Amino acid sequence: MGRIVGGLVAASVLGCLSATVLTGPRVIYAMSKDGLLPSFLGGVHERYATPAQAIWFHGLWACFLAVTGTFDRLLDYVTVPSVFFSAVNVIGLFVLRSRGRQDPDAQPYSMVGYPWLPALFVLCMAGIVINTAWKMPQDSLWGLILVAMGVPIYFLWTRLVRREA
């Protein structure tokens, strides 16, 4: 039984890693194209048409994070902000559907289990955030601080980019 659970965990980790490797560099690439990151990160490989510089940067950043902290600590830094923003995304579903009822031109769509399934998801995500923040308050706080530091950096960077343009 332990091998089966271990195999399922390994498959889950590989799936998550695959998604991260595919999406992370493309976010960096898009931010570079929008002027939110240095332009050299927006380069595309001539032969493969992939965001090569962003992939290298993402890999180097991952290596840096892996070398500077334990896996558990890095996981705690990331868990609270990522789970919180996942819940916020699903809350956005409720907002969009309520706006759709008010807009006569909105296209109707259906969703299995609405509103109970998304509400259950938000409650579960809230439970994970609260549990992680309760058990690892310092690491959870550092994760939130790192995310919050992005706000002034974003505004400073956009001001610099506008000034150069």
C-alpha positions as CSV (number, residue, x, y, z in Angstrom):
1,M,0.0,0.0,0.0
2,G,2.9,2.4,0.8
3,R,4.3,1.9,-2.7
4,I,1.0,2.7,-4.3
5,V,0.6,5.9,-2.3
6,G,4.3,6.8,-2.9
7,G,3.7,6.3,-6.7
8,L,0.6,8.5,-6.6
9,V,2.5,11.2,-4.7
10,A,5.4,10.9,-7.2
11,A,3.0,11.2,-10.2
12,S,1.3,14.2,-8.6
13,V,4.7,15.9,-7.9
14,L,5.8,15.3,-11.5
15,G,2.5,16.7,-12.9
16,C,2.9,19.8,-10.7
17,L,6.6,20.1,-11.7
18,S,5.7,19.8,-15.4
19,A,3.1,22.6,-15.1
20,T,5.6,24.8,-13.3
21,V,8.3,24.2,-15.9
22,L,5.9,25.0,-18.7
23,T,4.1,28.0,-17.2
24,G,6.8,29.8,-15.1
25,P,9.1,30.8,-17.9
26,R,6.2,31.8,-20.1
27,V,5.0,34.2,-17.3
28,I,8.6,35.7,-17.2
29,Y,8.6,35.9,-21.0
30,A,5.2,37.7,-21.1
31,M,6.2,40.1,-18.3
32,S,9.4,40.9,-20.2
33,K,7.4,41.6,-23.3
34,D,5.1,43.9,-21.3
35,G,8.1,45.8,-20.0
36,L,7.7,44.6,-16.4
37,L,11.0,42.6,-16.5
38,P,14.3,43.2,-18.4
39,S,13.9,42.8,-22.1
40,F,16.7,40.2,-22.4
41,L,14.3,37.7,-20.7
42,G,11.9,38.1,-23.7
43,G,14.2,36.3,-26.2
44,V,12.9,33.4,-28.2
45,H,15.1,30.4,-29.3
46,E,15.6,30.6,-33.1
47,R,15.2,26.9,-33.7
48,Y,12.6,25.8,-31.1
49,A,10.6,29.0,-30.7
50,T,10.7,28.7,-26.9
51,P,11.4,31.4,-24.4
52,A,15.0,30.2,-23.9
53,Q,16.3,33.1,-21.7
54,A,13.3,32.9,-19.5
55,I,13.7,29.2,-19.1
56,W,17.3,29.6,-18.1
57,F,16.4,32.4,-15.6
58,H,13.6,30.3,-14.1
59,G,15.9,27.3,-13.8
60,L,18.7,29.4,-12.1
61,W,16.2,31.0,-9.8
62,A,14.9,27.6,-8.8
63,C,18.4,26.4,-8.1
64,F,19.1,29.4,-6.0
65,L,16.0,28.8,-3.9
66,A,16.8,25.2,-3.5
67,V,20.3,25.9,-2.3
68,T,19.4,28.7,0.1
69,G,16.6,27.0,2.1
70,T,15.2,23.7,3.1
71,F,12.4,22.2,1.0
72,D,9.9,22.4,3.9
73,R,10.6,26.1,4.5
74,L,10.3,26.9,0.8
75,L,7.0,25.0,0.7
76,D,5.7,26.9,3.7
77,Y,6.7,30.2,2.0
78,V,4.8,29.3,-1.1
79,T,1.8,27.5,0.3
80,V,-0.1,30.3,2.0
81,P,0.2,32.8,-0.9
82,S,-0.5,30.3,-3.7
83,V,-3.4,28.6,-1.9
84,F,-4.8,32.1,-1.0
85,F,-4.7,33.3,-4.6
86,S,-6.2,30.0,-5.8
87,A,-9.2,30.7,-3.5
88,V,-9.3,34.3,-4.7
89,N,-9.5,33.1,-8.3
90,V,-12.5,30.9,-7.5
91,I,-14.1,33.7,-5.6
92,G,-13.8,35.6,-8.9
93,L,-16.1,33.0,-10.4
94,F,-18.9,34.1,-8.1
95,V,-18.2,37.8,-9.0
96,L,-18.2,37.1,-12.7
97,R,-21.4,35.1,-12.5
98,S,-23.2,37.8,-10.5
99,R,-22.1,40.4,-13.1
100,G,-23.3,38.1,-15.9
101,R,-26.8,38.1,-14.4
102,Q,-26.8,41.9,-14.5
103,D,-25.4,42.1,-18.1
104,P,-28.1,41.3,-20.7
105,D,-25.3,40.7,-23.4
106,A,-23.4,38.2,-21.3
107,Q,-23.2,34.6,-22.6
108,P,-24.8,32.1,-20.2
109,Y,-22.7,29.1,-19.3
110,S,-23.2,26.2,-16.9
111,M,-20.9,24.7,-14.3
112,V,-21.3,21.3,-12.6
113,G,-21.9,21.7,-8.9
114,Y,-22.2,25.5,-8.9
115,P,-22.4,27.1,-6.3
116,W,-21.6,24.3,-3.8
117,L,-18.5,22.9,-5.4
118,P,-16.6,26.2,-5.7
119,A,-17.8,27.2,-2.3
120,L,-16.4,23.9,-0.9
121,F,-13.1,24.6,-2.7
122,V,-12.8,28.1,-1.2
123,L,-13.6,26.7,2.3
124,C,-10.9,24.0,1.9
125,M,-8.4,26.5,0.7
126,A,-9.2,28.7,3.7
127,G,-8.7,25.8,6.0
128,I,-5.2,25.1,4.4
129,V,-4.2,28.7,4.8
130,I,-5.4,28.9,8.4
131,N,-3.8,25.6,9.3
132,T,-0.4,26.5,7.7
133,A,-0.4,30.0,9.2
134,W,-1.2,28.5,12.6
135,K,1.4,25.8,12.5
136,M,4.2,27.8,10.7
137,P,3.4,31.4,11.4
138,Q,6.9,32.8,10.7
139,D,7.3,31.0,7.4
140,S,3.7,31.9,6.3
141,L,4.4,35.5,7.2
142,W,7.6,35.5,5.2
143,G,5.7,34.1,2.2
144,L,3.1,36.9,2.5
145,I,5.9,39.5,2.9
146,L,7.6,38.3,-0.2
147,V,4.3,38.6,-2.2
148,A,3.6,42.0,-0.6
149,M,7.1,43.2,-1.6
150,G,6.1,42.7,-5.2
151,V,3.5,45.5,-5.0
152,P,6.0,48.4,-4.5
153,I,8.5,46.8,-6.9
154,Y,5.8,46.6,-9.6
155,F,4.9,50.3,-9.2
156,L,8.5,51.4,-9.1
157,W,9.3,49.3,-12.2
158,T,6.3,50.5,-14.2
159,R,7.3,54.1,-13.3
160,L,10.8,53.5,-14.5
161,V,9.6,51.9,-17.7
162,R,7.2,54.8,-18.5
163,R,10.0,57.3,-17.8
164,E,12.3,55.5,-20.3
165,A,9.6,55.3,-22.9
